[in-house]
């Protein structure tokens, strides 16, 4: 499974980016850089990640650092999948 590709697809869907995520790299900043990624979108994003990858995210695991960039979000998903 290509986790980066799946995460980009989820970002595009949840944030209604209309394909803009196709140009994102692991270094692309997210939180604070993409206006569509507000607090409500973070909740929707977490829910979609849980559904798509089959893991649960506890409230104490949610921190802005996980949403700093595409790379940090991919790393977060990889850690959750390995747990």
N, C-alpha and C positions, 0 to 999 in steps of 0.2 A: 504494500500500500504506500502510495506517495503522500505522506502526511502533509507536506508543504502544499501540494496541489489541492488536497482536500480542505485544508485550512483557508486557502485563498478562495476556493469556491464558496465556503461558508461565509467568509467576510463579504464577498460580493453579493450573496443572497440576502444576508441579514441587513447589510447596510444599503442595499439597493444601489450598488455602485455601477451597474450596467456595463460590466466588463472591465472597469478601470483596474481591478485587482490583477488582471493579466500582466500588467507592467510592473507589479510589485516584486521586489527582491527581498531577501532575508533582512536586509538593512533598512527597508522602508519603514519609517516611523508611523505609528498608529495613534496611540492616545495623545491628544493635543495637536495632532497634525492632520487628522481626517475629521472634518466637522460632523460627519454623520455618526461618529463613534462617541456618543454621549453616554451617560450613566444607564439610561434605559436600553440602549443598544448593547452595552456590555452584558446586561442581564440576558437579553435575547441571544447574544453570541454564546454565552456560557451554556444556556439551555440547548442550543443547537449542537454545540460541541459534545455535550453529554449524550444527546440523542444519537448523533452520527457515529461517535466512537465508543459508546457504551460504558462510559465511566461516570462517576459522580464527583462533583466539586463541592467541598465543604466551604461554608462561609469564610472560615479562617484561612483558606487557601487562596482566596481572591485578593490580589494585590496589584496595584498599578504597574509594577515591574513586568508582570506577565504580558501586559498589553502595550509595552513600550514600542515594540517593533514586530514585524512579521516573524523574525527569527526567535524572539523571546516567546511569542505565542506558540510557534511550532515546538520549541523546547518544552514549554509547559505541557502541551499535548503528549509529547514523547515520554515525559516523566510520568504522567498520569497513566499512559498505556503500559508502562513498564512496572507499575506498582501492583 
